[in-house]
Amino acid sequence: MRKPRVFDLTSNPQDMSGGPAPRPGPIPAGGEREQSCPLCARELGHIRVTGHHLIPRRYKGKETRLLHAVCHRKIHATFTDQELRDHYNSFERLLAHEDIRVFVEWVRNKPPEFYVPTQMSRRRQDSR
């Protein structure tokens, strides 16, 4: 599985690897960058922000939204690309899933830059 791009939105133009920081995807129609994560509703902050394709790129999805890296990892640890394409292709549907609701409740009071590695869910492991 390909590693998600992590955007460093601080004034430092270098990322952790020493190269230039990747640029986030298209700016939303209002011309402003989102201020809060559409999954957990916490402030996005300036580090560990990734772009999530609502329909995976392998299925020609184009629309992206910025979220915390930990939130993005949770989505992909919980669902396969086919599940994301066929059913969980909106934040309303993602939030309706019990595993995501429990995660959001847990992460809600963490600071914007919070990150821990996410393990793949047992259900997703069993589907491999």
N, C-alpha and C positions, 0 to 999 in steps of 0.2 A: 504494500500500500504506500502510496506517495505521501511524503510529509507535507502538511499544509504550510503555506507561506505565512510567516509571522511578520507583521508590520511594526516597525518602531516609529512611532509618530512624534518622537521628541525632536528637539532642534538639532540633535547630533545626527549628521547624515550617514554615519557608519553603523552597521548592525553588529551583532556580537561576533560574527565571523571576520570582521575587518573589511568587508566589501560594502558597497553602497546599499543602503536599506531599500527593500522593494517598495514600490509605490502601491498604495491601496487601489482597488478597482474604481469604477466610475463613481463620481459624486452623484448622490440622489437628485431627483428632479428639482428640489428646492434650492440646489446649489450649495448646500451646507452638509458637512459630514455629520452623521448621526452622533448624538451625544450619549445615548444609552444603548446597551445591548438588547436586541429584540428578544433574546431568550430569557435572561435573568433580570432585566430592567436596571442593572447597576450601571453607573457611569462607565463609559468605555476607557477613559484614561488615555495614556499615550504610549504604553508598551504592551506587548503581548496581545495584539489585536490582529485577527485573521479575517479573511474574506470567505464566506460560506456560500456556495452555489445552492440555491433552493432545489434545483434539479441538477444532479451531478453532471460535471463536464463531460463525462464519458457518454452521457445521453443527450448531449448538445445543449445543456443548460447554460444560460447566459446571465441571468439575474443573480447578483451577489449582494450580500449584506454583511456589514462588519460586525464581528462579535468577539468576545474574549476568547483567547486560545483555549482555556479550560472548558468553556461552553462548547466550542467547536469540536474539541476532542471527544466530549461526552456524546454529542450527536453521532459522530462516526464510530464510536465504540459501541453504541447501542443499536444502530441500524445499518443494514447493508445498503449499497447504492440502489439496488432495485426497490427496496422498501422506501427509500427517500424519494425515488422517482414516482412510484405508484401511489403512495399514501401520505408520507410525511413530508410533503413539499410546501408546507406553510408553517409559520411559527405557531399558529393556533392549533394545528394538528400535532405538532411536536409537543406542545405544552399539555395536550390532552393525554399523553402517554404517562403511565404511572412512574416509570423509571426517571423520566425527565422532570416530572413534578417534584419527586423526592430530591433529585439533584439540585433543582432551582431553590427549593426550600433550604437546603444545606449551604449553598454558595451565596445566598442572598446577602448575608452580613459580612462577607469577605471584602477586602480592599480591591480596587480595580485591577491592580497588577498581580493579584493572587494567581498562582498556578501550581498544580501538582499533576504528575503523570496520571493518566486515566487508563484503567484496565478495561479490556474488551468484556462486554457483558457475557454471562454464561449462555444466554439464549443465542447471542450472535456467534459465540464459539461453537456451539452445537450445530449451527446451520452451515458451518464450513465443510 
